[in-house]
Amino acid sequence: MAEEKKLSEGTLRRVFNRHYQLLSCFNYERQMSTGYCYTMLPALRELYKDDEEGLNQAVKRHLEFFNCATSTSPFIIGLSCAMEEENANNPGEYDSSSITSVKAALMGPLAGIGDSFFWGTFRVIGAGVGAPMAVAGNVLGPIFYALLNVIPSEVVRRWGFKIGYAGGGKFLERVSADGTLDRLTEAARIMGLVVIGAMIPSMVVLSLGATIDINGAQVVLQDIIDQICPCLLPALLTLGCYKLLKRGVSGTAVMFGLLALGVVLAVLGLV
């Protein structure tokens, strides 16, 4: 019987320390994916040290799109470590796609919580209290800012990672036994698709500024499209980019294509 693979305390510590660099290699195609993969590498190398193909697949998994608040991301990272452990101990039996599905399902809600508390609340309060004191030359200004902003964030990061890994392992063991994991995986996959779909109208902007003459009346073309289906053009543009990516076209080529499309539409007076 093969020895059960378990991440060492040193490896978990390296994974946690690396998460502070989640935003060190941000890109507009996959957001924080490079930083997430870099964070997970110590765990992946330990779990798949004798399985080169397994390591390659794991690296590809964690290079997929990821975007979340840095303060709440350690919970997802800890859970990913627990799920990778389960996958490494049950090769061929564990649904590795569930790792990506759970990440996609959690990153949206946790991003909202993290941004609301740490960017919109603690940071503002800390700056509001500390900035006037610092301007007045009081050394307690930056100290109060750290107390009200940095410390709560650090507590959430450390406890989140610990709960995600320790609780995640026990949770996965329990739900795997009764088949709940399969249902949760499917639910997470659907939720992830819903989250990505909901991002389209807020993050993809495409509107036509051209007008057409109807019996002497100037009608904005975009208004007609919106009456047929609001946000139709952003949805079609997103689907078109998705099709190109599925066919193997690189994200960089798609971005340059979008830039060229914007220039052509602007020259034609359509946007």
C-alpha positions as CSV (number, residue, x, y, z in Angstrom):
1,M,0.0,0.0,0.0
2,A,1.4,3.4,-1.0
3,E,2.3,5.8,1.7
4,E,-0.2,8.6,2.1
5,K,1.1,11.9,0.9
6,K,0.9,14.7,3.4
7,L,2.2,18.3,3.1
8,S,4.9,19.1,5.6
9,E,4.7,22.1,7.9
10,G,7.7,23.7,6.2
11,T,6.0,23.4,2.8
12,L,2.7,24.9,4.1
13,R,4.7,27.8,5.6
14,R,6.4,28.4,2.3
15,V,3.1,28.4,0.5
16,F,1.6,30.9,2.9
17,N,4.7,33.2,2.7
18,R,4.5,33.2,-1.1
19,H,0.9,34.3,-1.2
20,Y,2.1,37.9,-0.3
21,Q,3.3,38.0,-4.0
22,L,-0.1,37.1,-5.5
23,L,-0.1,40.5,-7.3
24,S,3.5,40.5,-8.3
25,C,2.8,39.3,-11.8
26,F,-0.7,40.6,-12.6
27,N,-2.0,40.4,-16.2
28,Y,-5.3,41.2,-17.9
29,E,-5.8,37.8,-19.4
30,R,-5.7,35.6,-16.3
31,Q,-5.4,38.3,-13.6
32,M,-3.6,36.7,-10.5
33,S,-3.1,33.3,-12.0
34,T,0.7,33.5,-12.2
35,G,1.0,34.6,-8.6
36,Y,-1.4,31.8,-7.5
37,C,0.6,29.1,-9.3
38,Y,3.8,30.5,-7.9
39,T,2.2,30.3,-4.4
40,M,1.1,26.7,-4.9
41,L,4.4,25.4,-6.4
42,P,6.1,24.2,-3.1
43,A,3.0,22.1,-2.4
44,L,2.7,20.8,-5.9
45,R,6.4,19.8,-6.1
46,E,6.2,17.9,-2.8
47,L,2.9,16.1,-3.7
48,Y,3.9,15.2,-7.3
49,K,7.7,14.8,-6.9
50,D,7.5,11.3,-8.4
51,D,4.8,12.1,-11.0
52,E,6.0,14.5,-13.7
53,E,2.8,14.4,-15.6
54,G,0.7,15.0,-12.5
55,L,2.9,18.0,-11.7
56,N,2.5,19.4,-15.2
57,Q,-1.3,19.0,-15.0
58,A,-1.4,20.6,-11.5
59,V,0.7,23.6,-12.7
60,K,-1.7,24.1,-15.6
61,R,-4.7,24.0,-13.3
62,H,-3.4,26.8,-11.2
63,L,-2.4,28.9,-14.2
64,E,-6.1,29.3,-15.0
65,F,-8.0,32.6,-14.3
66,F,-8.0,33.7,-10.7
67,N,-8.9,37.0,-9.2
68,C,-9.7,37.6,-5.5
69,A,-8.9,39.9,-2.6
70,T,-5.5,39.2,-1.3
71,S,-6.7,39.2,2.3
72,T,-9.2,36.4,1.8
73,S,-7.3,34.4,-0.9
74,P,-5.3,32.3,1.7
75,F,-8.5,30.4,2.6
76,I,-8.8,29.3,-1.1
77,I,-5.1,28.5,-1.2
78,G,-5.4,26.4,1.9
79,L,-8.4,24.6,0.4
80,S,-6.5,24.0,-2.9
81,C,-3.6,22.4,-0.9
82,A,-6.0,20.1,0.8
83,M,-7.7,19.2,-2.5
84,E,-4.3,18.6,-4.2
85,E,-3.4,16.3,-1.4
86,E,-6.6,14.3,-2.0
87,N,-5.9,14.2,-5.8
88,A,-2.3,13.1,-5.3
89,N,-3.4,10.3,-2.9
90,N,-6.1,9.1,-5.3
91,P,-4.7,9.3,-8.8
92,G,-7.3,8.5,-11.5
93,E,-10.1,8.4,-9.0
94,Y,-10.3,12.0,-7.8
95,D,-12.0,14.6,-10.1
96,S,-9.2,17.1,-10.5
97,S,-11.5,19.5,-12.3
98,S,-13.3,20.1,-8.9
99,I,-10.2,22.0,-7.7
100,T,-10.6,24.6,-10.4
101,S,-14.4,24.7,-9.9
102,V,-14.2,25.3,-6.2
103,K,-11.6,28.1,-6.8
104,A,-13.9,29.7,-9.4
105,A,-17.0,29.5,-7.1
106,L,-15.2,30.9,-4.0
107,M,-13.1,33.7,-5.5
108,G,-16.2,36.0,-6.3
109,P,-17.9,35.9,-2.9
110,L,-14.6,36.2,-1.0
111,A,-13.4,39.0,-3.3
112,G,-16.6,40.9,-2.4
113,I,-16.0,40.3,1.3
114,G,-12.3,41.1,1.2
115,D,-12.7,44.3,-0.8
116,S,-15.6,45.5,1.3
117,F,-13.9,45.0,4.7
118,F,-10.2,45.7,3.9
119,W,-10.3,48.2,1.0
120,G,-13.6,49.9,1.7
121,T,-13.7,49.8,5.5
122,F,-10.5,49.1,7.5
123,R,-8.2,50.9,5.1
124,V,-10.4,54.0,5.0
125,I,-10.8,54.1,8.7
126,G,-7.1,53.6,9.3
127,A,-6.2,56.4,6.8
128,G,-8.9,58.7,8.3
129,V,-7.4,58.3,11.8
130,G,-3.7,58.0,10.9
131,A,-3.3,60.6,8.1
132,P,-4.3,63.7,10.1
133,M,-2.0,62.6,12.9
134,A,0.9,62.0,10.5
135,V,0.4,65.4,8.8
136,A,0.6,67.0,12.2
137,G,3.9,65.2,12.8
138,N,2.6,62.7,15.3
139,V,4.5,59.4,14.9
140,L,1.4,57.5,16.1
141,G,-0.2,58.2,12.7
142,P,1.3,55.3,10.8
143,I,1.1,53.1,13.9
144,F,-2.7,53.6,14.1
145,Y,-3.0,53.0,10.4
146,A,-1.2,49.7,10.8
147,L,-3.3,48.7,13.8
148,L,-6.6,49.4,12.1
149,N,-5.7,48.1,8.6
150,V,-2.7,45.8,8.4
151,I,-3.3,43.7,11.6
152,P,-6.9,42.7,10.9
153,S,-5.9,41.7,7.4
154,E,-3.0,39.7,8.7
155,V,-5.2,37.8,11.2
156,V,-7.7,36.9,8.4
157,R,-4.9,35.8,6.1
158,R,-3.3,33.4,8.7
159,W,-6.6,32.0,10.1
160,G,-8.1,31.7,6.7
161,F,-5.2,29.6,5.4
162,K,-5.2,27.4,8.5
163,I,-9.0,26.8,8.3
164,G,-9.0,26.3,4.6
165,Y,-6.3,23.6,4.8
166,A,-7.2,21.8,8.0
167,G,-11.0,22.1,7.7
168,G,-10.8,21.6,4.0
169,G,-9.2,18.2,4.4
170,K,-11.7,16.9,6.9
171,F,-14.6,18.4,4.9
172,L,-13.4,16.7,1.7
173,E,-13.0,13.3,3.5
174,R,-16.5,13.5,4.9
175,V,-18.3,14.5,1.7
176,S,-16.3,12.1,-0.5
177,A,-17.7,9.2,1.4
178,D,-21.4,9.9,0.9
179,G,-21.2,11.3,-2.7
180,T,-21.8,14.9,-1.6
181,L,-18.5,16.0,-3.2
182,D,-19.8,15.2,-6.7
183,R,-22.9,17.2,-6.2
184,L,-20.9,20.1,-4.6
185,T,-18.5,20.0,-7.5
186,E,-21.2,20.3,-10.0
187,A,-22.9,23.1,-8.0
188,A,-19.5,24.9,-7.7
189,R,-19.0,24.5,-11.5
190,I,-22.4,26.1,-12.2
191,M,-21.8,28.9,-9.7
192,G,-18.5,29.6,-11.3
193,L,-20.1,29.9,-14.7
194,V,-22.7,32.2,-13.3
195,V,-20.1,34.4,-11.6
196,I,-18.1,34.7,-14.9
197,G,-21.3,35.4,-16.8
198,A,-22.3,38.1,-14.4
199,M,-19.0,39.8,-14.9
200,I,-19.6,40.3,-18.7
201,P,-21.9,43.3,-18.6
202,S,-19.8,45.0,-15.9
203,M,-16.3,44.4,-17.3
204,V,-16.9,44.2,-21.1
205,V,-18.0,47.5,-22.7
206,L,-19.1,47.8,-26.3
207,S,-21.6,50.3,-27.5
208,L,-22.4,51.7,-30.9
209,G,-22.6,55.5,-31.2
210,A,-23.8,55.5,-34.8
211,T,-27.2,56.9,-35.7
212,I,-29.6,56.1,-38.4
213,D,-32.2,58.3,-40.1
214,I,-35.8,57.0,-39.9
215,N,-38.2,59.3,-41.6
216,G,-36.2,62.3,-40.6
217,A,-35.7,61.2,-37.0
218,Q,-32.2,60.4,-35.8
219,V,-32.2,57.1,-33.9
220,V,-29.2,55.8,-32.0
221,L,-28.4,52.3,-33.2
222,Q,-27.3,51.2,-29.7
223,D,-30.8,52.1,-28.4
224,I,-32.4,49.7,-30.9
225,I,-30.0,46.9,-29.9
226,D,-30.7,47.5,-26.2
227,Q,-34.4,47.2,-26.8
228,I,-33.9,43.8,-28.4
229,C,-31.5,42.5,-25.8
230,P,-29.6,44.6,-23.2
231,C,-25.8,44.0,-23.2
232,L,-26.1,41.9,-26.4
233,L,-22.9,43.3,-27.9
234,P,-20.6,42.6,-24.9
235,A,-22.0,39.1,-24.7
236,L,-21.4,38.4,-28.4
237,L,-17.9,39.9,-28.1
238,T,-17.1,37.7,-25.1
239,L,-18.4,34.6,-26.9
240,G,-16.3,35.4,-29.9
241,C,-13.1,35.8,-27.8
242,Y,-14.0,32.5,-26.0
243,K,-14.3,30.7,-29.3
244,L,-10.9,32.0,-30.5
245,L,-9.2,30.9,-27.2
246,K,-10.8,27.5,-27.5
247,R,-9.3,27.1,-31.0
248,G,-5.9,27.8,-29.6
249,V,-5.5,31.5,-30.5
250,S,-3.3,33.1,-27.8
251,G,-4.7,35.7,-25.4
252,T,-2.2,38.2,-26.7
253,A,-3.4,37.8,-30.3
254,V,-7.0,38.2,-29.1
255,M,-6.1,41.4,-27.3
256,F,-4.3,42.9,-30.4
257,G,-7.3,41.8,-32.4
258,L,-9.7,43.7,-30.1
259,L,-7.4,46.8,-30.3
260,A,-7.5,46.6,-34.1
261,L,-11.3,46.1,-34.1
262,G,-11.7,49.2,-31.9
263,V,-9.6,51.3,-34.3
264,V,-11.6,50.2,-37.3
265,L,-14.9,50.8,-35.6
266,A,-13.8,54.3,-34.5
267,V,-12.6,55.1,-38.0
268,L,-15.9,54.0,-39.5
269,G,-17.7,56.2,-36.9
270,L,-19.6,53.3,-35.3
271,V,-18.3,53.8,-31.8
